[in-house]
Each structure stands twice: as C-alpha cells, then as structure tokens.
Amino acid sequence: MLLVGGELRVALATIHLALRDVASSLETPGLIDVLGVLHGDLVRRFGIGAPRIAVCGLNPHAGEAGRFGDEEARIIEPAVLAAREHGIDAQGPFSADSLFHQAVAGRYDAVLAMYHDQGLGPLKVHAFGRAVNVTLGLPLIRTSVDHGTAFDIAGKGSADVGSMVQAIELAAMLAENERSDGA
C-alpha cells in the first residue's frame, strides 16, 4: 500500500495491525521485498529514475542506538543495507517525528513507514481529502480514495469527492508513465 498526497508518498511495511503486533510482524526479508516493490513502482509507474526512499524506525527516535528497542538494528538496518546492495537508494532508519518534514521538502521521493498511523497520520495532515491509495506491485494500476467507504454519510450528498478525483487523475498519470516507459 502506498498513499500519495501533496508532496508525500508513504508506503507501509504493515497495514492494519494492533500496535502491540507490529514489532513481531516486522522481518528483514519482508522489508527488503517491500522496498523492492516500492522502488520498482516508483521507477515504472511514477517515472522517477533513481528514487530516494527514506525508511522510518519503529521506535521513538529510531531506537536511539538500542535505548528504546532493538528492532532498528536487528531488523530494519539490515533490510536497508540489503536494499542498497540491490541498487535501491534506501536510507535509514530515521526518526519518524522529523522525517516527513524532510520528505515534503523534497529530500526523499517516498517514505516507508513501519505501521499504519506512523505513515498515514503525517500524510493526512499534509493532504487530507486529496490523498490516494495506490496498490503496489500489481500487474495493473489500482488507485482508490485514501479513506473508507463512509457509510455513515451515504446518500446524504455531503461526501467530499476530492480524493476520488485525485485517484482518477493519478491512475491516468501512472498509466501514461508506464506507457511512456514501454512497459
């Protein structure tokens, strides 16, 4: 899953999990796979020749060298190093509390967050109502709104169509980029 809004592109290492389950679900091979798929789609569909991907740490301040946990050193850093060995410009793990500002400023083309709210909180503050959900790694382009179905307002004429419009426009751009790439 990649969420795109404004100047942010945020992929998620895990999706809908209880926070207590996130650390135990992270594995180096899985992160390497996510980084590979993210890199591939950024090149093929987003038209970014050499994407720069920032990777969030799991713990506050990216663990502060083990002070707040060892997932950064044990799981995330080896994944970043392996991705780099495969030619992917992945950097991190970084503290999420300052990373998104750098991504919005253009230092990175995408951010890999470790869990749902770590990545989507900043994205929705930055681009609420304009963000798009892109499913990565599919043989076809799939975009959708960045929010749920909003059954609570169905039929009331009060829905904001901004994210749907953005999803359609982004799908068209991704298709054009892929076509231009000869894929």
C-alpha positions in Angstrom: 0.0 0.0 0.0 1.3 3.4 -1.0 -0.6 6.6 -0.1 0.1 9.6 -2.2 -0.9 13.2 -1.3 0.7 16.5 -1.9 4.4 16.1 -1.8 4.3 12.8 0.1 4.4 9.2 -1.0 4.1 6.9 2.0 4.3 3.1 1.8 3.5 0.9 4.8 5.5 -2.1 6.0 2.5 -3.4 7.9 -1.1 -2.4 7.3 -3.9 -2.9 9.7 -2.5 -4.4 12.9 -2.8 -3.7 16.5 0.2 -1.7 17.6 1.2 -4.4 20.0 1.6 -6.8 17.0 3.7 -4.5 14.7 7.2 -5.3 16.1 6.7 -9.1 16.0 5.4 -8.9 12.4 8.5 -7.0 11.0 11.1 -9.2 9.3 14.1 -8.2 7.3 13.2 -10.2 4.2 9.7 -8.7 4.2 11.1 -5.2 4.4 13.5 -6.0 1.6 10.6 -7.2 -0.5 8.5 -4.0 0.2 11.5 -1.8 -0.6 12.0 -3.7 -3.9 8.3 -3.4 -4.9 8.2 0.3 -3.9 11.4 1.1 -5.8 10.1 -0.8 -8.9 6.7 1.1 -9.0 8.4 4.5 -8.3 10.5 3.9 -11.4 8.0 2.2 -13.7 4.8 4.0 -12.8 5.8 7.3 -11.2 8.6 7.9 -13.7 11.3 8.5 -11.0 14.6 7.4 -12.5 16.5 7.0 -9.2 14.0 7.1 -6.3 15.3 8.1 -2.9 13.4 6.1 -0.2 13.6 7.0 3.5 12.8 4.3 6.0 11.2 5.0 9.4 12.4 3.4 12.5 9.9 1.6 14.6 10.7 3.2 18.0 10.9 6.8 19.1 14.0 8.5 17.8 14.6 5.3 15.7 15.5 3.5 18.9 18.4 5.8 19.9 21.0 3.0 19.3 19.1 0.4 21.3 17.9 2.6 24.1 14.2 2.2 23.1 14.3 -1.2 21.4 16.5 -3.2 19.1 14.2 -3.5 16.0 16.1 -0.8 14.1 19.5 -2.6 14.5 18.1 -6.2 14.3 15.5 -5.9 11.5 15.3 -2.5 9.8 19.0 -1.6 9.2 19.8 -5.0 7.6 16.9 -4.5 5.3 18.1 -1.1 4.3 21.6 -2.3 3.7 20.4 -5.3 1.6 18.2 -3.0 -0.5 21.2 -0.7 -1.1 23.2 -3.8 -2.2 20.4 -4.4 -4.8 20.8 -0.8 -6.2 17.9 0.7 -4.2 18.6 4.1 -2.7 17.1 3.3 0.7 18.2 5.3 3.7 17.5 5.0 7.4 16.1 4.0 9.7 15.2 7.6 10.7 13.1 9.0 13.5 9.6 9.5 12.1 9.0 12.6 14.1 11.2 14.7 11.8 11.4 12.6 8.6 8.1 13.6 7.0 9.1 17.3 7.0 12.2 16.3 5.0 10.2 14.3 2.6 7.7 17.2 2.0 10.8 19.4 1.4 11.8 17.1 -1.5 14.8 15.2 0.1 13.1 11.9 -0.5 10.7 10.5 -3.1 9.0 8.2 -0.8 8.9 7.1 2.9 8.5 3.6 4.1 6.6 3.7 7.5 6.6 0.7 9.8 2.9 0.9 10.6 -0.4 2.5 9.6 -0.6 5.6 11.8 3.1 6.3 11.7 2.8 7.0 8.0 -0.8 8.0 7.5 -1.0 10.5 10.3 1.5 12.8 8.7 0.1 12.1 5.2 -3.4 13.1 6.2 -2.3 16.2 8.0 -0.5 17.2 4.8 -3.1 16.2 2.2 -6.4 15.4 3.9 -9.1 14.9 1.3 -6.6 14.9 -1.6 -4.7 11.7 -0.9 -4.8 8.5 -2.9 -4.3 4.9 -2.1 -2.2 3.0 -4.7 -1.8 -0.7 -4.5 1.9 -1.5 -5.4 3.2 -4.5 -7.2 0.2 -5.4 -9.2 0.3 -6.0 -13.0 -2.4 -3.4 -13.3 -2.9 0.1 -11.9 -5.2 0.3 -8.9 -5.9 3.6 -7.1 -8.7 4.4 -4.7 -9.6 7.1 -2.1 -7.5 7.3 1.0 -10.4 6.8 3.3 -13.1 4.3 4.0 -16.5 3.9 2.4 -18.2 6.5 4.7 -21.4 4.5 5.0 -22.4 7.0 7.8 -22.9 9.7 5.2 -24.0 7.6 2.2 -26.9 9.2 0.3 -26.7 12.5 2.2 -25.0 14.5 -0.5 -22.2 15.6 1.9 -19.3 13.5 0.7 -16.1 15.3 -0.4 -15.1 14.0 -3.8 -11.6 15.4 -3.7 -9.8 12.1 -3.0 -11.8 10.3 -5.8 -10.9 13.0 -8.3 -7.2 12.7 -7.3 -7.4 8.9 -7.5 -8.7 9.0 -11.1 -6.1 11.7 -12.1 -3.3 9.7 -10.5 -4.3 6.5 -12.2 -4.2 8.3 -15.6 -0.8 9.7 -14.8 0.6 6.3 -13.8 -0.8 4.7 -16.9 0.8 7.4 -19.1 4.1 7.0 -17.3 4.0 3.2 -17.7 3.1 3.6 -21.4 6.0 6.0 -21.9 8.4 3.6 -20.3 7.4 1.0 -22.9 6.1 -1.5 -20.3 
